[in-house]
């Protein structure tokens, strides 16, 4: 058992981090005293599906769609946001040049562009014709210059850990605005940025100039960082005025420093109404919505069905479940370990991407009130990341004492490969998949997911082995760690029970190896966790990745590159970054085929052999709705399935 001294240290660490979290982000409402227990296993379904009953005679809140979920947004600024919670709101307010064609992941339809672009023979120039007569919610007219400004503003903002590398790479050949400025100077970098996206308001065209062909560029233009902002409105809000002499004043802001942190003004079917931290975000219908022709056969047009769309942030599962059971929510987020309880409310379970094939439907409960969709192919992951040189500026409670003295860890604790191997061997992958995902996931085999070129099903990976875990810990830090012991804090975002389960598995198994090993698991608001990761203050963090575009580069880069979304905050040795950067660049220029596959196989092997992470799982997805909700279909490339415009009640 830990000494009294260590327990006092754990208590002080936890309390200090809780105080930090309270200051840095909104707190969820307190959970109720009682949480419903999981229900019994449902009876097997009949052989023939039963026809759906008529809709209920009384639909609750018929003019409002309510989503009950977890994790509030990081920001309302489209250039800043790089988290699913923020993207979910943006997806309903802002619009881009193109949209994905219903459930298809590689087919596009024009949205704010009149048609798909003209592409030059060399693949380096893309020209769009912009629709005329479209207005922003605040009354401004959409022009090609608004689109150009949107891209310029995003690229000069380029906040640490943000999304702009996705746009900068194809348009400039660089991953960061600072890298351009290092070569061209500040004004030169800005002028270069402007030369890559050129508006012509007279002819209503927008032209992109790429230094080299980039096969995934159209896919990138469907992402949130390509969605139009009203230039004049942003400037009125205090944003960058487009002057290349002063762009540094708007570069790499803190989230709350953005003029659009809590403000939105798009062209989409919903308008931003308010955000009450710790409670809800509310959007209201855009009654003047411009879309009159369906984007595909059967797609909606005109104003949305719902007058309001509401996101209720309820981190505690029992409270969220009770709200859905009372039909106060139209959709709820269900952690996989609570599926059996959620399924008690389900009448129709669809093993399909939509409701077009009745043979894919099973009746779970004749008296159920809900509809679920299962086995939905996902393009995301969940992993554990090691930080090999933790930032301790101003003190860092996650490290305890900050020394190798049994009451903490030094900042470079995870630079020892034996420590990283030990944590991998101590992670029970099978238990995690069964308990947290009910078996509806596979163990990862490196950065690149299954279902995309570069995934190697034969890549050797770690497996749960406490004997090897003990062996690696005994070898770590030349044997000093085994005798001295350690203490550290693992952080996960509040309400994410899968990540909590992963942290608790690590805690239990590592502590079982040696009574001198102590780990504390702490939940904090999602925005707080992101800030701590970006500041490189967290020694070990559990987080996921949802692909920005469907290409192995969008997996290798964020996990391994020196400017990668997560890897840059793992502070790996420079020699390691150099090796990864060179191989990533080599793979990117290869045409899809055996040569590119072999190159990405090498990257997968490098990541596993260097033990940069615990590559946990790639899971299938589930969605739960009240059975009066109509219009669902599944597109794994959507940043969220809650694109409310497609839904109705009836």
KOLTI-885827 format. One record per residue (C-alpha): x, y, z. Coordinates in nm, 2 decimals. Last residue first. Example, Ala and Ser with C-alpha at 12.3 -4.5 7.8 and 13.67 -1.06 7.14 Angstrom:
BEGIN
<rec <1.37,-0.11,0.71>>
<rec <1.23,-0.45,0.78>>
END
This chain:
BEGIN
<rec <-4.30,1.21,-3.75>>
<rec <-4.00,1.42,-3.65>>
<rec <-3.75,1.56,-3.90>>
<rec <-3.38,1.52,-3.97>>
<rec <-3.16,1.62,-4.26>>
<rec <-3.09,1.97,-4.13>>
<rec <-2.97,1.84,-3.80>>
<rec <-2.63,1.72,-3.91>>
<rec <-2.59,1.52,-3.59>>
<rec <-2.39,1.24,-3.74>>
<rec <-2.07,1.42,-3.65>>
<rec <-1.74,1.50,-3.83>>
<rec <-1.91,1.34,-4.14>>
<rec <-1.66,1.11,-4.31>>
<rec <-1.83,0.80,-4.17>>
<rec <-2.15,0.88,-4.36>>
<rec <-2.45,0.72,-4.20>>
<rec <-2.82,0.79,-4.29>>
<rec <-3.09,0.92,-4.06>>
<rec <-3.39,1.10,-4.20>>
<rec <-3.67,1.05,-3.94>>
<rec <-3.67,1.09,-3.56>>
<rec <-4.00,0.95,-3.41>>
<rec <-3.82,0.64,-3.30>>
<rec <-3.61,0.84,-3.05>>
<rec <-3.25,0.82,-3.16>>
<rec <-2.95,0.61,-3.07>>
<rec <-2.64,0.58,-3.29>>
<rec <-2.37,0.31,-3.28>>
<rec <-2.01,0.30,-3.41>>
<rec <-1.75,0.04,-3.50>>
<rec <-1.42,0.07,-3.31>>
<rec <-1.06,0.12,-3.38>>
<rec <-0.86,0.05,-3.07>>
<rec <-0.55,0.09,-2.85>>
<rec <-0.22,0.19,-3.00>>
<rec <-0.02,0.25,-2.68>>
<rec <0.21,0.52,-2.81>>
<rec <0.56,0.60,-2.93>>
<rec <0.69,0.24,-2.89>>
<rec <0.98,0.29,-3.13>>
<rec <0.90,-0.06,-3.28>>
<rec <0.53,0.03,-3.31>>
<rec <0.58,0.37,-3.48>>
<rec <0.86,0.24,-3.71>>
<rec <0.65,-0.06,-3.82>>
<rec <0.35,0.16,-3.92>>
<rec <0.59,0.39,-4.11>>
<rec <0.74,0.09,-4.29>>
<rec <0.39,-0.03,-4.39>>
<rec <0.33,0.32,-4.52>>
<rec <0.62,0.28,-4.76>>
<rec <0.51,-0.07,-4.87>>
<rec <0.16,0.06,-4.94>>
<rec <0.30,0.34,-5.15>>
<rec <0.50,0.10,-5.36>>
<rec <0.21,-0.14,-5.40>>
<rec <-0.03,0.12,-5.53>>
<rec <-0.15,0.47,-5.47>>
<rec <0.10,0.71,-5.63>>
<rec <0.40,0.80,-5.42>>
<rec <0.44,1.17,-5.32>>
<rec <0.31,1.12,-4.97>>
<rec <0.53,0.81,-4.89>>
<rec <0.86,1.00,-4.92>>
<rec <0.74,1.30,-4.72>>
<rec <0.63,1.07,-4.44>>
<rec <0.96,0.88,-4.45>>
<rec <1.16,1.21,-4.42>>
<rec <0.94,1.34,-4.14>>
<rec <0.96,1.02,-3.94>>
<rec <1.34,1.00,-3.95>>
<rec <1.37,1.37,-3.86>>
<rec <1.12,1.33,-3.57>>
<rec <1.33,1.05,-3.43>>
<rec <1.65,1.25,-3.45>>
<rec <1.47,1.54,-3.28>>
<rec <1.39,1.32,-2.98>>
<rec <1.02,1.31,-2.91>>
<rec <0.83,1.60,-2.76>>
<rec <0.50,1.42,-2.73>>
<rec <0.32,1.75,-2.81>>
<rec <0.44,1.74,-3.17>>
<rec <0.30,1.39,-3.20>>
<rec <-0.06,1.49,-3.13>>
<rec <-0.14,1.73,-3.42>>
<rec <0.18,1.65,-3.61>>
<rec <0.44,1.92,-3.65>>
<rec <0.74,1.68,-3.59>>
<rec <0.54,1.41,-3.78>>
<rec <0.44,1.09,-3.61>>
<rec <0.07,1.06,-3.51>>
<rec <-0.08,1.36,-3.68>>
<rec <0.12,1.29,-4.00>>
<rec <0.08,0.91,-4.03>>
<rec <-0.30,0.93,-4.00>>
<rec <-0.38,1.20,-4.25>>
<rec <-0.11,1.07,-4.48>>
<rec <-0.30,0.74,-4.49>>
<rec <-0.58,0.91,-4.70>>
<rec <-0.95,0.97,-4.64>>
<rec <-0.96,1.33,-4.52>>
<rec <-0.97,1.50,-4.18>>
<rec <-0.96,1.16,-4.01>>
<rec <-1.10,1.14,-3.66>>
<rec <-0.83,1.09,-3.39>>
<rec <-0.86,0.99,-3.03>>
<rec <-0.74,1.09,-2.69>>
<rec <-0.57,0.94,-2.38>>
<rec <-0.28,1.14,-2.24>>
<rec <0.04,1.06,-2.06>>
<rec <0.29,1.31,-1.92>>
<rec <0.05,1.61,-1.96>>
<rec <0.21,1.95,-1.97>>
<rec <0.29,1.97,-2.34>>
<rec <0.10,2.30,-2.36>>
<rec <-0.11,2.16,-2.64>>
<rec <-0.20,1.87,-2.41>>
<rec <-0.29,2.10,-2.12>>
<rec <-0.51,2.31,-2.34>>
<rec <-0.68,2.00,-2.48>>
<rec <-0.75,1.87,-2.13>>
<rec <-0.90,2.20,-2.03>>
<rec <-1.13,2.21,-2.33>>
<rec <-1.25,1.85,-2.25>>
<rec <-1.34,1.93,-1.89>>
<rec <-1.13,1.73,-1.64>>
<rec <-1.13,1.37,-1.52>>
<rec <-0.85,1.24,-1.29>>
<rec <-0.69,0.90,-1.26>>
<rec <-0.41,0.87,-0.99>>
<rec <-0.12,0.63,-1.04>>
<rec <0.10,0.47,-0.78>>
<rec <0.40,0.23,-0.82>>
<rec <0.58,0.14,-0.49>>
<rec <0.35,-0.16,-0.44>>
<rec <0.49,-0.31,-0.76>>
<rec <0.33,-0.50,-1.05>>
<rec <-0.03,-0.46,-0.93>>
<rec <0.00,-0.08,-0.95>>
<rec <0.07,-0.11,-1.32>>
<rec <-0.23,-0.33,-1.37>>
<rec <-0.48,-0.13,-1.18>>
<rec <-0.38,0.22,-1.31>>
<rec <-0.35,0.11,-1.67>>
<rec <-0.69,-0.05,-1.66>>
<rec <-0.83,0.26,-1.48>>
<rec <-0.70,0.48,-1.76>>
<rec <-0.85,0.27,-2.03>>
<rec <-1.18,0.26,-1.84>>
<rec <-1.18,0.64,-1.80>>
<rec <-1.12,0.67,-2.17>>
<rec <-1.42,0.45,-2.25>>
<rec <-1.62,0.64,-1.99>>
<rec <-1.58,0.98,-2.16>>
<rec <-1.79,1.19,-1.93>>
<rec <-1.51,1.42,-1.82>>
<rec <-1.21,1.42,-2.04>>
<rec <-0.92,1.20,-1.93>>
<rec <-0.61,1.27,-1.72>>
<rec <-0.35,1.03,-1.59>>
<rec <-0.16,1.15,-1.28>>
<rec <0.18,1.02,-1.18>>
<rec <0.36,0.85,-0.88>>
<rec <0.68,0.65,-0.89>>
<rec <0.87,0.36,-0.74>>
<rec <1.22,0.38,-0.59>>
<rec <1.34,0.02,-0.62>>
<rec <1.19,-0.05,-0.96>>
<rec <1.26,0.29,-1.09>>
<rec <1.64,0.27,-1.01>>
<rec <1.69,-0.04,-1.22>>
<rec <1.89,0.13,-1.49>>
<rec <1.61,0.38,-1.55>>
<rec <1.38,0.09,-1.66>>
<rec <1.51,-0.27,-1.65>>
<rec <1.29,-0.37,-1.36>>
<rec <0.99,-0.20,-1.53>>
<rec <1.06,-0.39,-1.85>>
<rec <1.06,-0.73,-1.67>>
<rec <0.75,-0.64,-1.47>>
<rec <0.56,-0.57,-1.80>>
<rec <0.70,-0.88,-1.95>>
<rec <0.55,-1.09,-1.67>>
<rec <0.23,-0.89,-1.68>>
<rec <0.17,-0.98,-2.05>>
<rec <-0.11,-0.80,-2.24>>
<rec <-0.02,-0.79,-2.61>>
<rec <0.21,-0.56,-2.81>>
<rec <0.19,-0.54,-3.18>>
<rec <0.34,-0.73,-3.48>>
<rec <0.21,-0.59,-3.82>>
<rec <0.03,-0.86,-4.01>>
<rec <-0.29,-0.66,-4.07>>
<rec <-0.08,-0.38,-4.23>>
<rec <-0.28,-0.07,-4.28>>
<rec <-0.11,0.14,-4.55>>
<rec <-0.40,0.18,-4.78>>
<rec <-0.72,0.23,-4.59>>
<rec <-0.98,0.00,-4.43>>
<rec <-0.80,-0.06,-4.11>>
<rec <-0.65,0.25,-3.95>>
<rec <-0.30,0.39,-3.99>>
<rec <-0.12,0.49,-3.67>>
<rec <0.00,0.14,-3.56>>
<rec <-0.16,-0.20,-3.54>>
<rec <-0.48,-0.11,-3.36>>
<rec <-0.68,-0.37,-3.16>>
<rec <-1.03,-0.42,-3.30>>
<rec <-1.36,-0.29,-3.18>>
<rec <-1.72,-0.40,-3.11>>
<rec <-1.62,-0.65,-2.84>>
<rec <-1.85,-0.48,-2.59>>
<rec <-1.65,-0.16,-2.64>>
<rec <-1.54,-0.06,-2.29>>
<rec <-1.56,-0.40,-2.12>>
<rec <-1.48,-0.63,-2.42>>
<rec <-1.23,-0.41,-2.60>>
<rec <-1.06,-0.31,-2.27>>
<rec <-1.04,-0.66,-2.15>>
<rec <-0.88,-0.78,-2.47>>
<rec <-0.63,-0.49,-2.48>>
<rec <-0.51,-0.55,-2.12>>
<rec <-0.24,-0.27,-2.09>>
<rec <0.05,-0.38,-1.88>>
<rec <0.26,-0.48,-2.18>>
<rec <0.21,-0.14,-2.33>>
<rec <0.30,0.04,-2.00>>
<rec <0.61,-0.17,-1.97>>
<rec <0.72,-0.10,-2.32>>
<rec <0.69,0.28,-2.26>>
<rec <0.89,0.24,-1.94>>
<rec <1.16,0.03,-2.11>>
<rec <1.19,0.29,-2.38>>
<rec <1.30,0.55,-2.13>>
<rec <1.19,0.89,-2.26>>
<rec <0.87,0.83,-2.07>>
<rec <1.01,0.97,-1.75>>
<rec <1.16,1.28,-1.91>>
<rec <0.98,1.53,-1.69>>
<rec <1.09,1.34,-1.38>>
<rec <0.82,1.13,-1.20>>
<rec <0.65,1.17,-0.86>>
<rec <0.65,1.05,-0.50>>
<rec <0.88,0.76,-0.53>>
<rec <1.19,0.99,-0.55>>
<rec <1.25,1.01,-0.93>>
<rec <1.16,1.38,-0.92>>
<rec <0.87,1.60,-1.04>>
<rec <0.72,1.58,-0.69>>
<rec <0.38,1.48,-0.84>>
<rec <0.43,1.48,-1.22>>
<rec <0.07,1.58,-1.30>>
<rec <0.11,1.87,-1.06>>
<rec <0.33,2.07,-1.29>>
<rec <0.51,2.38,-1.18>>
<rec <0.53,2.72,-1.34>>
<rec <0.72,2.57,-1.64>>
<rec <0.72,2.19,-1.61>>
<rec <0.67,2.10,-1.98>>
<rec <0.70,1.73,-2.01>>
<rec <0.98,1.57,-2.22>>
<rec <0.89,1.22,-2.34>>
<rec <0.51,1.27,-2.36>>
<rec <0.35,0.93,-2.41>>
<rec <0.02,0.90,-2.60>>
<rec <-0.26,0.65,-2.53>>
<rec <-0.50,0.57,-2.82>>
<rec <-0.85,0.59,-2.95>>
<rec <-0.93,0.58,-3.32>>
<rec <-1.15,0.72,-3.60>>
<rec <-1.27,0.63,-3.94>>
<rec <-1.57,0.43,-3.82>>
<rec <-1.78,0.17,-3.99>>
<rec <-2.13,0.16,-3.83>>
<rec <-2.20,-0.18,-3.67>>
<rec <-2.52,-0.05,-3.52>>
<rec <-2.81,0.19,-3.58>>
<rec <-3.06,0.24,-3.30>>
<rec <-3.43,0.33,-3.28>>
<rec <-3.61,0.43,-2.96>>
<rec <-3.94,0.41,-2.77>>
<rec <-3.95,0.03,-2.70>>
<rec <-4.27,-0.15,-2.63>>
<rec <-4.20,-0.43,-2.88>>
<rec <-3.84,-0.46,-2.76>>
<rec <-3.55,-0.57,-2.97>>
<rec <-3.71,-0.58,-3.31>>
<rec <-3.45,-0.64,-3.58>>
<rec <-3.40,-0.44,-3.89>>
<rec <-3.16,-0.52,-4.18>>
<rec <-3.44,-0.70,-4.37>>
<rec <-3.62,-0.36,-4.39>>
<rec <-3.36,-0.23,-4.64>>
<rec <-3.38,0.15,-4.69>>
<rec <-3.36,0.25,-4.32>>
<rec <-3.00,0.39,-4.33>>
<rec <-2.64,0.28,-4.28>>
<rec <-2.74,-0.07,-4.17>>
<rec <-2.76,-0.31,-3.89>>
<rec <-3.08,-0.14,-3.77>>
<rec <-3.22,-0.20,-3.42>>
<rec <-3.59,-0.11,-3.39>>
<rec <-3.76,-0.10,-3.05>>
<rec <-3.48,0.03,-2.83>>
<rec <-3.54,0.14,-2.47>>
<rec <-3.38,-0.18,-2.32>>
<rec <-3.10,-0.13,-2.57>>
<rec <-2.97,0.17,-2.37>>
<rec <-2.91,-0.06,-2.07>>
<rec <-2.73,-0.32,-2.28>>
<rec <-2.53,-0.04,-2.45>>
<rec <-2.39,0.10,-2.13>>
<rec <-2.03,-0.03,-2.18>>
<rec <-2.03,0.13,-2.52>>
<rec <-2.07,0.48,-2.40>>
<rec <-2.41,0.61,-2.53>>
<rec <-2.45,0.96,-2.68>>
<rec <-2.81,1.05,-2.69>>
<rec <-3.06,1.16,-2.96>>
<rec <-3.41,1.31,-2.94>>
<rec <-3.37,1.40,-2.58>>
<rec <-3.65,1.49,-2.33>>
<rec <-3.80,1.15,-2.42>>
<rec <-3.83,1.05,-2.05>>
<rec <-3.60,0.76,-2.13>>
<rec <-3.36,1.00,-2.30>>
<rec <-3.35,1.23,-2.00>>
<rec <-3.30,0.93,-1.77>>
<rec <-3.01,0.80,-1.98>>
<rec <-2.83,1.14,-1.97>>
<rec <-2.87,1.16,-1.59>>
<rec <-2.74,0.80,-1.55>>
<rec <-2.45,0.86,-1.79>>
<rec <-2.31,1.17,-1.61>>
<rec <-2.15,1.41,-1.86>>
<rec <-2.47,1.59,-1.96>>
<rec <-2.41,1.87,-2.21>>
<rec <-2.75,1.95,-2.37>>
<rec <-2.72,2.04,-2.74>>
<rec <-3.03,2.21,-2.88>>
<rec <-3.15,2.26,-3.23>>
<rec <-3.45,2.50,-3.28>>
<rec <-3.72,2.57,-3.53>>
<rec <-3.69,2.22,-3.67>>
<rec <-3.79,2.12,-4.03>>
<rec <-3.51,2.32,-4.18>>
<rec <-3.58,2.61,-4.42>>
<rec <-3.56,2.53,-4.79>>
<rec <-3.45,2.19,-4.93>>
<rec <-3.41,1.84,-4.80>>
<rec <-3.23,1.56,-4.99>>
<rec <-3.45,1.30,-5.17>>
<rec <-3.23,1.28,-5.48>>
<rec <-2.91,1.46,-5.41>>
<rec <-2.81,1.82,-5.31>>
<rec <-3.18,1.91,-5.34>>
<rec <-3.26,2.24,-5.52>>
<rec <-3.39,2.54,-5.32>>
<rec <-3.10,2.61,-5.07>>
<rec <-3.10,2.97,-4.96>>
<rec <-3.21,2.95,-4.60>>
<rec <-3.43,3.26,-4.52>>
<rec <-3.59,3.09,-4.22>>
<rec <-3.25,3.02,-4.06>>
<rec <-3.37,2.80,-3.78>>
<rec <-3.23,2.86,-3.43>>
<rec <-2.92,2.71,-3.26>>
<rec <-2.89,2.65,-2.89>>
<rec <-2.58,2.54,-2.69>>
<rec <-2.64,2.39,-2.35>>
<rec <-2.55,2.35,-1.98>>
<rec <-2.19,2.38,-1.85>>
<rec <-2.13,2.69,-2.04>>
<rec <-2.45,2.86,-2.17>>
<rec <-2.40,2.90,-2.54>>
<rec <-2.65,3.11,-2.73>>
<rec <-2.84,3.17,-3.06>>
<rec <-2.62,3.06,-3.35>>
<rec <-2.81,3.03,-3.68>>
<rec <-2.92,2.71,-3.85>>
<rec <-2.97,2.62,-4.22>>
<rec <-2.62,2.74,-4.32>>
<rec <-2.49,3.07,-4.45>>
<rec <-2.27,3.14,-4.15>>
<rec <-2.23,3.40,-3.87>>
<rec <-2.10,3.26,-3.53>>
<rec <-1.98,3.42,-3.21>>
<rec <-1.85,3.26,-2.89>>
<rec <-1.48,3.23,-2.96>>
<rec <-1.52,3.43,-3.28>>
<rec <-1.30,3.72,-3.18>>
<rec <-1.04,3.47,-3.08>>
<rec <-0.87,3.55,-2.75>>
<rec <-1.08,3.29,-2.57>>
<rec <-0.91,3.00,-2.76>>
<rec <-0.56,3.14,-2.70>>
<rec <-0.43,3.30,-3.02>>
<rec <-0.17,3.16,-3.26>>
<rec <-0.14,3.45,-3.50>>
<rec <-0.38,3.74,-3.49>>
<rec <-0.13,4.02,-3.40>>
<rec <0.12,3.86,-3.63>>
<rec <-0.10,3.96,-3.92>>
<rec <0.00,4.32,-3.89>>
<rec <0.18,4.43,-4.20>>
<rec <0.00,4.18,-4.43>>
<rec <-0.32,4.38,-4.39>>
<rec <-0.62,4.15,-4.42>>
<rec <-0.83,4.33,-4.15>>
<rec <-0.77,4.05,-3.89>>
<rec <-1.06,4.02,-3.65>>
<rec <-1.22,4.27,-3.41>>
<rec <-1.58,4.17,-3.45>>
<rec <-1.61,4.44,-3.72>>
<rec <-1.33,4.26,-3.91>>
<rec <-1.52,3.93,-3.88>>
<rec <-1.83,4.10,-4.01>>
<rec <-1.66,4.25,-4.31>>
<rec <-1.50,3.92,-4.41>>
<rec <-1.82,3.71,-4.38>>
<rec <-1.68,3.36,-4.32>>
<rec <-1.71,3.06,-4.56>>
<rec <-1.63,2.70,-4.47>>
<rec <-1.30,2.56,-4.57>>
<rec <-1.17,2.50,-4.21>>
<rec <-1.48,2.28,-4.15>>
<rec <-1.38,2.02,-4.41>>
<rec <-1.53,1.97,-4.75>>
<rec <-1.24,2.14,-4.92>>
<rec <-1.00,1.89,-4.78>>
<rec <-1.17,1.61,-4.98>>
<rec <-1.11,1.82,-5.29>>
<rec <-0.74,1.84,-5.21>>
<rec <-0.69,1.47,-5.14>>
<rec <-0.48,1.41,-5.46>>
<rec <-0.24,1.69,-5.40>>
<rec <-0.07,1.81,-5.72>>
<rec <0.22,2.05,-5.65>>
<rec <0.27,2.42,-5.57>>
<rec <-0.11,2.45,-5.55>>
<rec <-0.29,2.76,-5.68>>
<rec <-0.66,2.78,-5.58>>
<rec <-0.90,3.00,-5.78>>
<rec <-1.23,3.15,-5.66>>
<rec <-1.47,3.28,-5.93>>
<rec <-1.76,3.52,-5.93>>
<rec <-1.65,3.70,-6.25>>
<rec <-1.64,4.05,-6.09>>
<rec <-1.56,3.91,-5.75>>
<rec <-1.24,3.74,-5.87>>
<rec <-1.08,3.58,-5.56>>
<rec <-0.73,3.43,-5.55>>
<rec <-0.62,3.16,-5.30>>
<rec <-0.25,3.06,-5.32>>
<rec <-0.13,3.42,-5.38>>
<rec <-0.27,3.53,-5.05>>
<rec <-0.05,3.29,-4.85>>
<rec <0.25,3.42,-5.05>>
<rec <0.16,3.77,-4.96>>
<rec <0.14,3.67,-4.59>>
<rec <0.48,3.49,-4.60>>
<rec <0.64,3.78,-4.77>>
<rec <0.51,4.02,-4.50>>
<rec <0.65,3.80,-4.22>>
<rec <0.98,3.71,-4.38>>
<rec <1.02,3.48,-4.67>>
<rec <1.22,3.18,-4.53>>
<rec <1.14,3.19,-4.16>>
<rec <0.79,3.34,-4.25>>
<rec <0.71,3.02,-4.44>>
<rec <0.80,2.80,-4.14>>
<rec <0.61,3.03,-3.91>>
<rec <0.29,2.98,-4.12>>
<rec <0.31,2.61,-4.05>>
<rec <0.30,2.28,-4.24>>
<rec <0.46,2.40,-4.56>>
<rec <0.40,2.30,-4.93>>
<rec <0.19,2.61,-4.97>>
<rec <-0.17,2.52,-5.07>>
<rec <-0.15,2.14,-5.01>>
<rec <0.02,2.17,-4.67>>
<rec <-0.13,2.49,-4.55>>
<rec <-0.49,2.36,-4.55>>
<rec <-0.44,2.05,-4.33>>
<rec <-0.17,2.24,-4.13>>
<rec <-0.45,2.47,-4.04>>
<rec <-0.62,2.23,-3.80>>
<rec <-0.48,2.34,-3.46>>
<rec <-0.22,2.21,-3.22>>
<rec <-0.06,2.56,-3.20>>
<rec <-0.28,2.82,-3.37>>
<rec <-0.24,2.88,-3.74>>
<rec <-0.40,3.22,-3.74>>
<rec <-0.22,3.32,-4.07>>
<rec <-0.36,3.01,-4.24>>
<rec <-0.71,3.05,-4.11>>
<rec <-0.73,3.42,-4.20>>
<rec <-0.61,3.35,-4.56>>
<rec <-0.86,3.07,-4.61>>
<rec <-1.16,3.27,-4.49>>
<rec <-1.04,3.58,-4.67>>
<rec <-1.05,3.39,-5.00>>
<rec <-1.40,3.27,-4.92>>
<rec <-1.52,3.62,-4.84>>
<rec <-1.35,3.75,-5.15>>
<rec <-1.55,3.51,-5.36>>
<rec <-1.86,3.69,-5.24>>
<rec <-2.14,3.61,-4.99>>
<rec <-2.36,3.91,-4.91>>
<rec <-2.39,4.03,-4.55>>
<rec <-2.72,4.01,-4.36>>
<rec <-2.61,3.88,-4.02>>
<rec <-2.71,3.52,-4.12>>
<rec <-2.49,3.54,-4.43>>
<rec <-2.65,3.60,-4.76>>
<rec <-2.65,3.41,-5.09>>
<rec <-2.74,3.59,-5.41>>
<rec <-2.47,3.45,-5.63>>
<rec <-2.31,3.10,-5.62>>
<rec <-1.94,3.09,-5.65>>
<rec <-1.77,2.95,-5.97>>
<rec <-1.47,2.74,-5.86>>
<rec <-1.13,2.71,-6.01>>
<rec <-0.86,2.45,-5.91>>
<rec <-0.50,2.49,-6.03>>
<rec <-0.22,2.24,-5.96>>
<rec <-0.35,1.92,-6.11>>
<rec <-0.12,1.95,-6.42>>
<rec <-0.42,1.93,-6.65>>
<rec <-0.59,2.22,-6.47>>
<rec <-0.90,2.14,-6.26>>
<rec <-1.23,2.31,-6.32>>
<rec <-1.42,2.29,-5.99>>
<rec <-1.75,2.11,-5.91>>
<rec <-2.05,2.33,-5.97>>
<rec <-2.23,2.64,-5.85>>
<rec <-2.01,2.67,-5.55>>
<rec <-2.18,2.73,-5.21>>
<rec <-2.28,2.36,-5.21>>
<rec <-2.14,2.16,-5.50>>
<rec <-2.17,1.78,-5.47>>
<rec <-1.88,1.54,-5.38>>
<rec <-1.82,1.17,-5.40>>
<rec <-1.54,1.00,-5.20>>
<rec <-1.71,0.92,-4.87>>
<rec <-2.06,0.84,-5.01>>
<rec <-2.34,0.84,-4.75>>
<rec <-2.51,1.16,-4.88>>
<rec <-2.29,1.31,-5.15>>
<rec <-2.02,1.49,-4.94>>
<rec <-2.05,1.87,-4.95>>
<rec <-1.88,2.14,-5.16>>
<rec <-1.77,2.51,-5.15>>
<rec <-1.83,2.53,-4.77>>
<rec <-2.11,2.59,-4.53>>
<rec <-2.14,2.72,-4.17>>
<rec <-2.41,2.68,-3.91>>
<rec <-2.50,2.31,-3.87>>
<rec <-2.14,2.17,-3.92>>
<rec <-2.01,2.44,-3.68>>
<rec <-2.20,2.29,-3.39>>
<rec <-2.07,1.94,-3.44>>
<rec <-1.72,2.08,-3.52>>
<rec <-1.69,2.22,-3.17>>
<rec <-1.77,1.89,-3.00>>
<rec <-1.56,1.70,-3.25>>
<rec <-1.24,1.89,-3.18>>
<rec <-1.01,2.10,-3.40>>
<rec <-1.17,2.44,-3.37>>
<rec <-0.95,2.74,-3.45>>
<rec <-1.03,2.84,-3.81>>
<rec <-1.40,2.76,-3.75>>
<rec <-1.41,2.98,-3.44>>
<rec <-1.69,2.86,-3.21>>
<rec <-1.43,2.73,-2.96>>
<rec <-1.34,2.43,-2.75>>
<rec <-1.69,2.28,-2.77>>
<rec <-1.86,2.11,-2.47>>
<rec <-1.79,1.75,-2.39>>
<rec <-2.09,1.51,-2.34>>
<rec <-2.42,1.44,-2.52>>
<rec <-2.79,1.48,-2.51>>
<rec <-2.91,1.61,-2.85>>
<rec <-3.24,1.79,-2.86>>
<rec <-3.42,1.86,-3.19>>
<rec <-3.70,2.11,-3.15>>
<rec <-4.03,2.18,-3.33>>
<rec <-4.21,1.87,-3.22>>
<rec <-4.11,1.91,-2.85>>
<rec <-4.25,1.57,-2.75>>
<rec <-4.44,1.38,-3.02>>
<rec <-4.79,1.28,-2.93>>
<rec <-4.98,1.02,-3.12>>
<rec <-4.67,0.81,-3.15>>
<rec <-4.57,0.71,-3.50>>
<rec <-4.75,0.41,-3.65>>
<rec <-4.59,0.07,-3.56>>
<rec <-4.29,-0.06,-3.75>>
<rec <-4.34,-0.39,-3.93>>
<rec <-4.21,-0.69,-3.74>>
<rec <-3.88,-0.84,-3.87>>
<rec <-3.90,-1.21,-3.94>>
<rec <-3.68,-1.46,-3.74>>
<rec <-3.79,-1.31,-3.40>>
<rec <-3.52,-1.13,-3.20>>
<rec <-3.33,-1.30,-2.91>>
<rec <-3.43,-1.16,-2.57>>
<rec <-3.25,-0.86,-2.44>>
<rec <-2.97,-0.90,-2.18>>
<rec <-3.09,-0.76,-1.85>>
<rec <-3.05,-0.39,-1.76>>
<rec <-2.75,-0.19,-1.66>>
<rec <-2.79,0.00,-1.33>>
<rec <-2.96,0.34,-1.31>>
<rec <-2.75,0.60,-1.14>>
<rec <-2.85,0.74,-0.80>>
<rec <-2.71,1.04,-0.63>>
<rec <-2.76,1.27,-0.93>>
<rec <-2.45,1.41,-1.11>>
<rec <-2.34,1.77,-1.04>>
<rec <-2.37,2.00,-1.35>>
<rec <-2.06,2.00,-1.57>>
<rec <-1.79,2.25,-1.51>>
<rec <-1.69,2.52,-1.75>>
<rec <-1.32,2.55,-1.83>>
<rec <-0.99,2.69,-1.71>>
<rec <-1.05,2.80,-1.36>>
<rec <-1.23,2.48,-1.25>>
<rec <-0.96,2.27,-1.43>>
<rec <-0.69,2.44,-1.23>>
<rec <-0.87,2.39,-0.91>>
<rec <-0.92,2.02,-0.99>>
<rec <-0.55,2.00,-1.07>>
<rec <-0.46,2.14,-0.73>>
<rec <-0.70,1.91,-0.55>>
<rec <-0.57,1.60,-0.73>>
<rec <-0.21,1.69,-0.66>>
<rec <-0.28,1.77,-0.29>>
<rec <-0.46,1.44,-0.24>>
<rec <-0.19,1.24,-0.42>>
<rec <0.07,1.40,-0.21>>
<rec <-0.11,1.32,0.11>>
<rec <-0.15,0.96,-0.01>>
<rec <0.22,0.95,-0.08>>
<rec <0.31,1.06,0.27>>
<rec <0.07,0.81,0.42>>
<rec <0.27,0.54,0.23>>
<rec <0.12,0.36,-0.06>>
<rec <0.00,0.00,0.00>>
END
